[in-house]
Structure formats: structure tokens, C-alpha cells
Amino acid sequence: MAFHVKNPETKALARRVAALKRAGLTEAVHAALKHELEREQASRLDGPGGDRRQVRRDLRARGKPDHGRPANKAFRDSLYEND
């Protein structure tokens, strides 16, 4: 299957990457797309080693810390008390 790139800027970028890698255009485009896919999957926690820090930031931004109990030592100890 042929893959034609019509955007001149995209063609130029592909040629630059190919020249830096000393590879053909197909190999350069393949490597760039594979790298971008891995990066996107990691940032969305779809793959191993995803960005869990971003998930924590998102949860913290949606949280309401003024409405909860303080997570001090007494609170944590109360979680393990037997009834």
C-alpha cells in the first residue's frame, strides 16, 4: 500500500529525520510514529510506566480538601482499630 504525504512541511520533517537517522523515509516515519504512539499510551496509563503523577494531579484538582477529615496519625490509626 502506498502512503503519500501531501503536506510539504511534513515531507521536509520526514526527510530531516531520515537524514539524521541515516535511514529511508519509510523507516524514519515508522520510528517517529511508533515513538509518538508509545508516548501517548504512557501518558494515558494505557501502557506500562504511565504517568501516574498526572492522574494524582487531576484527582487533587477535583478534590475538596476542606470537606474531608485531616489525614493525621490519629485518623490513620483509626483505620486499623478493631471493633
N, C-alpha and C positions, 0 to 999 in steps of 0.2 A: 504494500500500500504506500503510495506516495504521500508525502507531507510537505505542503508548500507554505512557506511563510511569506505573507504579502506585505507586512509592515517593514519598511526599510530600517527603522531603528532596531527592531528585533533581529533582523538579519545581521546588522552590524555587531550587536551584542553577541550573537552566536559565533560570529567569525572571531571576535576578540577572545572569547572563552576558548574556542578551539585552538587559536594560536598560542595562548598561554599554556594550555594543556598539551600542546603538540599532538592534537588528535583531530579526527574528522569532525565535520559539523554534526553528524548524527550522534556520535559518541559524546560530544560536548553538550548537546541539547539533552540527551538521555541522562547524563550525570547531573546536570543542573535541575532537571525536573525531579529526579529521584531525591536529590538533596532537599529541594523545596517541599516535597511531599512528606519526607521524614520530619522536617522541621515543623510543619503544620500539624502532623499527627502528635508529635510530642507536646506541642503547646495546648492541644485539646485533650490530653490524657488518653488518647487512643492507643498509644504505644508505650512500651516500657520507658521509664525515666521521664514521664511527662512533667510539666511544670506545676507541681503541687502548690508552689508559693502563690501562683496566680489564683488558684482556687481559694486558698486561705484569704487572700486579699479581697476577693469577691464576696466571700461569706462575711468577713468582717465589715465590709461596706454596707451590707444589707442588714446586719445585726443591730440590736437595740440594747447596748450595754447598760443603760440606765434602768432598764426594766428587769434585769436579772439579779440574782444573788451574787455577792462577791465570791470569787473562787479563791478564798484564802485557805489556810491549813485546816481550820475548823470545818469548813464546808467539805473539803476533800476527805477528811477523816469521817465525816458523817455518811459519806457514800459507802463506806466499808463496815459500818456498825451492823451488828447482827440484831435482829428484832427478837 
